[in-house]
Amino acid sequence: MNTDNLKAIRKKSGKTQKEVAEGIGIGQGTYKNYETGAREPNNATLVAIANYFDVTTDYLLGREQTVSTESLKLNKIKEHINAINDILND
């Protein structure tokens, strides 16, 4: 895994390590180890991270060096819509 890409995509998304870890169903320490290179995620977790950030696994593995800023914007919009829905459903 390309740890620089993983950290960069998280920071661009404005998420904390804890938020990402919770979003993909792992512990914060485990996610931190992925960012520092102390551990490598298994294939299922790699796919979960890619889906969470709406990027390709190739980007996370360092085979692609660009990520769409449109994907990041779309993720933010989805979060806002979900938050509004949560408020309306309470």
N, C-alpha and C positions, 0 to 999 in steps of 0.2 A: 504494500500500500504506500502511496505517496503521502507522507505525513504533512508535507507543506500544503498540498491541495486540500486535504481533509480539514486542516486548521483554517485555511483561507476561506473555504466555502462556509464553514460555521460562522466565522467572523462576519463575512459578507451578509449572512442571513440574519445577523443580530442575535443569535441564540447563544446561550451559555452551554457549557458541556453538560450540565445537569439537565437542561431542557431537551437537548438532543438525546441523551441517554434515556430519559423517560419516554420520549417520543418513539424510540425504537425498541424499548423494553429490555434495556440492559442497565447495569449499575454505572454510576458516574465514574468510578475508579477504572472500570473496564474501558469505558469510552476514552478516558484520559490516556490510558495505556496505548490505545490505538493512535491517538494524536502524537504521542511521544515516540512511538515506534517500539515500545516495550513488548507489545503483543500485536498479533495479526488477527483480524476478524475471520471467522469461518465464512464460507460462501453465502450462507443464508443471511448473516449479519451484514456482509458487504452489500448485498442486494437491498436489505432494509435501509442501510445508510443512504445508498443511491436513491432509493424511492423517497426517503424523507426529504432529501435536498433537491429532488427532481434533476439529478445528474446521472450520467452513465457510470457504470462500474469502471469503464476504461479511464474516465477522468480520475476516479479515486485511485486507480492503480498507476496513474502517471502516463498512460498511453495517449491521452488527450490533454492538451494544456489549456484549453479554453472552456469556460462555462458560460452559458447564456445568462445575461443579466435579466432577460425577460423571464426566465424560470424563477429567479429569485423574487422578482416583483410579483409574479403570479402566486408564489407561495405566501407572500405577505397578504395579498388580497384574500386568498383562501382562509388564512388565519382570522382576518377581520370578519369575514362572512360567518365563520364558525362561531366567533365570539358573539356576534349579533344574534345568531340563531340560539345560542345558549341563553342569552338574556331574554329573548322573546319566549322561549319555552319554559322559563322559570315561573 
